[in-house]
């Protein structure tokens, strides 16, 4: 594997672009930090949010670090179970075997830490930036729409460029050092980022919804006071939650997709390098990424309002997006023409860009109030909460079908693009096709800088609005912030679609890498591919398909338990004399503390499930069944994730449609009507689905794939466990899980708080009869 | 393939047992018909139900017949596209090729009609019997619990024995005539039954829930009158619905599983006959079935109450069940020891019996009010409808994971049982394992007679209760019927679990037959098995996995539309002076008519989806991708079906728990409390999930598998469509579907009725902004 001088130069340019992206982020940050921070009352509210966010981050670090520590050691030690790959031996040919082993082990461990730290940095710095942005947007809204928009978007762009810069930097550095031995370390890098994203997604998702549901259930429903009312003890926790969930969680999630697509792109690229001897297949994805970063810098900087009173925030954001898209497509074409000498690479990257746009449009169709599905839910509120829920379920079910078809069409297009490629065997062709799929993923995430900026913009303007409400700002400023906030809801929904789509494409690429990787370790192990027609593999498929359902069930219940604790606390504080009158300040920190602790507590079991699942299946049922497991997890994960995200989004916007109706209780329209109440029920049901369970599946499906890739060498070697032993292991684990499940005294779930006396009186009644009775 | 005299004799005995089952059904029927029919007022109500049921059946026949006609012709003509199998040529060796072709074509067409007619008979006769039983149970309840129970259970047993008898008869006759050429005709037989079951499940499911939801929304919610109140115009439609959905639909569904398991058992048995030259592999499943029928006759006849006042109906039913189980296991052991000389066959059949029991227990755990999950939902009603729904979703999600694990363990046990079987190659071993899976399915449905009896018992006692309410019977009789009815809810839930479990096992066996069958047609076509690691196959998996979601979305929406029409009609009738006062009789027939027409209208698109889906995928993407499609459909179908069934059941029973609490509005307990209202919302959401969408997936996953088996020879021959053409076809179809989806003016869905003015006023408001704006 030799680089031409051009290629060596190109790699350095890529590295330079990555650094430029980071520098641009630093530049934007300094711009934002120069803005003023408003009144003393605003700063007071903001201080509470900042402290809450910091407390969450500190606490989360405490939960994550032991996990990271243990896994780092295990990853390092794994080279002493399975020797380094032949590629690694070749790359470090000058060293004795012991040293090579050490280098590879250290490389994997360090890359893992690097992935984890980068992911953490994106999440934490991005969230801190968002918190800094909040108050400055609120302050700027007092004078100008244009300035408020610019500050909000640029604060978000800081996170976007961090994602871009760190993602590109990590992959490039690893590749430059390890060369053809890169997969070993790249897997560690990907796994670190993905695991952190899982933690931040799940933790953030539980936190934000527990605080939100808890605040609403007592404040809006029981006490009938408005959202963001300063008398509500959970209101700061709610605002912190927006940052923790939508900002840190989403940023880590997208960072991780960004990282994993380049990891799988490089791994699949290396198989083509093996086949062809030409190194362009791995240089290309790095160049594409660099072009994307450059395009994002150009496009995001163009986003600003015009100095009219109520500007068009969405229009401005879109202008930036389309500028970036145009710049990058031109760049791709140049690279394809003058470096790849190939139209196929260009076609698959552009297919990714198209995929992103189509998924955007689909998400919009099913979740935006202007289209039939949300309108149908709006109409169904006339029949009460039950019909609202049923209609939303049907809408969500349908939307996930279309999303799967789009993903299917994308894979088909990769097949179509590479079908005519002149290669010797059909088996080789599959490598090209998988490479094409990976390039689609790379293309889809080209404009990650813009996407993350758009997404972070959401919680920033939301929080600014909250600060404005709590600090009692003047109406004009409030109106500007409300406008910015409304656009934020749309941009958040769109990013969600991209996040899921890219997660699935990334997972499919990883799945492809799994087969390629196992075949390199042992050409016989998966010589027949992954045959679901084998009963054992079918069992793997079934188990894998059930994991996302279990994961969702656990995360929804976790939100319920955490929300129950918040409800209890807010109710307790409302009973303190003076709170309801507004003369005594509630203890915001306690609610923040409760939500933080509760969210962290739930993380461990979910992460363990995602990490241990593939290991158990692989060891007990063998490597081919593990492949079936992965296919099942991707399929179910995609279907469930999109269903939950879109149903949640549709309910949310149906409720908003009703709130925009003229208020007329006699005709049952507008806020406060029975229809509105039904809409609120839909929205509340959708919240944990779209903000906790759904998004948590994105990192989950990648974690199971990455874990499988990493343990593949061990499984190929030790799958010799006899069938009987495997069966016994699986049954025993299932029995233990069942025993735990049925014996455990559940912590109080949704609404159980304060209901103990009810339950106690109710349990005196006669239970219905049953077979065993 | 030669039969020993013992085997020839055995086949005739099997046939005799099948006829005995039917004779037993006729005997029970005559017993029930001799019972008295109560007061004139009772007969009046009952006449309305009977006429409604008859109207439904007539109308349904009208919808189905053209479909059946077209498919019969196509099935017959298919032999002119693809020549008969070598086995058929061998079986009819004396005839010239044209005649053989004719025989095979006719055989398949006639078997198809036979399957369809048998399924129709089970559904229609079973339902007619149930209607006859209703009134007699109500009349008997006036004098004795014992008699009422016996009549209710025996009426149900008629349907059960029809299922048993016809299922066994069909399979045996076909096998006796066609011998080794049986698969051709068996597939037709299975397809006929499955397709009819799909029609009756979907049609019945839509009918029953539309009538139920419609009646409740206006009667219970808007007008605050009790259930089954004679002033409600939809009350008869609701009672008819119980028969149409729970009785005809469920009976056809289980009949079809019963039939399909024997079809796949015989097909997979034939591959073993090929391998070993020993015919015992196909005689065995027929013997097992015959033992089951015999055991059901013995067991069901033992079900009767004791003459105490409030007897233990569940205990009596269980006594019958366990008697049958004991008889059949002894029978299996005898056959295994003295005919098979093999413990493995016995083990896999018994594994099926265990599977049925474990699935029963699982269903019970997640849906019975005595256990933690339903209690958790009960507690969550304290937080209002939203938390009730969220908790139910989490419970449903979790329950489906356990169910999948049980199915996985069953397949693993089949692997474990046959792993040590001394055969030459691993590929041959797979045939034995698949045969083991099929035998598990046969074992699971051994006690179909008892199961269907238990299930039909549900709507019969429910209807008796309704007749009692409407005819104003004395309190003592009403109490007896309420007791019978409560037990009916439990038996219905249990049967649902068995229906889904057996559907999945049957589908897995069919999936196994698919590979075996394709390999017989062309040994090269699936020489590598079905590799989801091939991108094209993975696309098939994605598409297949999405089909159950689409199917569910469509059927839920169909219920919504139909319920909307009923709501409109009931509201209209309530506006007629005198109706509310009870002085004018409502026009029950109109509501029946509306529900009937609406249900039939929705059938065609759903059936077309299930039949055309595999054909399009197979032709466009090839036979291996079609295999991926089937695997995806089974996986998603199982997960969704169990989720919907159990979540619905859990909500239903959580509501009942609250209704059993002492009524105390101050403490928010019992009927009429806010918690009860939340429980009602949960129940209403669960209704279309558990009674329409969920059960419809059982026949659906088998239809796609059977269609694939039938068209396999054509696809193997014509999959040569180039990739580009395939891609174009798929994309074009998707585009057309999307165009239809977005252009269609939706008929009014849930609650839309009467809301037009609301929607009109609402649409004047500003929609939220979006990217395209």
Interface residues (C-beta under 8 A of the other chain):
Chain A: X217 X221 X313 X314 X315 X318 X360 X364 X365 X368 X369 X370 X372 X375 X376 X378 X379 X380 X381 X382 X383 X384 X385 X386 X387 X388 X389 X390 X391 X393 X394 X395 X397 X398 X400 X401 X402 X404 X405 X407 X408 X409 X411 X412 X413 X414 X415 X416 X419 X430 X433 X434 X437 X486 X487 X489 X490 X494 X508 X511 X512 X515 X526 X528 X529 X530 X531 X532 X533 X534 X535 X536 X538 X539 X541 X542 X543 X545 X546 X547 X549 X550 X552 X553 X554 X556 X557 X559 X560 X567 X627 X628 X631 X632 X635 X636 X638 X639 X643 X653 X656 X657 X658 X660 X661 X662 X664 X667 X668 X669 X675 X680 X681 X684 X685 X688 X689 X723 X724 X727 X730 X731 X734 X738 X742 X746 X748 X749 X750 X751 X752 X753 X754 X755 X757 X758 X759 X761 X762 X764 X765 X766 X767 X768 X769 X770 X771 X772 X773
Chain B: X217 X221 X314 X315 X318 X360 X364 X365 X368 X369 X370 X372 X375 X376 X378 X379 X380 X381 X382 X383 X384 X385 X386 X387 X389 X390 X391 X393 X394 X395 X397 X398 X400 X401 X402 X404 X405 X407 X408 X409 X411 X412 X413 X414 X415 X416 X419 X430 X433 X434 X437 X486 X487 X489 X490 X494 X508 X511 X512 X515 X526 X528 X529 X530 X531 X532 X533 X534 X535 X536 X538 X539 X541 X542 X543 X545 X546 X547 X549 X550 X552 X553 X554 X556 X557 X559 X560 X567 X627 X628 X631 X632 X635 X636 X638 X639 X643 X653 X656 X657 X658 X660 X661 X662 X664 X667 X668 X669 X675 X680 X681 X684 X685 X688 X689 X723 X724 X727 X730 X731 X734 X738 X742 X746 X748 X749 X750 X751 X752 X753 X754 X755 X757 X758 X759 X761 X762 X763 X764 X765 X766 X767 X768 X769 X770 X771 X772 X773
